[in-house]
């Protein structure tokens, strides 16, 4: 899932320092390769929970 393809778009948004600290913790623990992958996986998880077919 972490590979970018030509159709991928870049977005930017703000997160609190506390949220970033939590993301960094899970990245350091090996749950994701980096912040971007963690956020992508979280978005995909939420979309699947809402019933979107991805």
Buried (B, 14 or more C-beta within 10 A) or exposed (E): EEEEEEEEEEEEEEEEEEEEEEBEEEBEEEEBEEBBBBBBBEEEEEEEEEEEEE
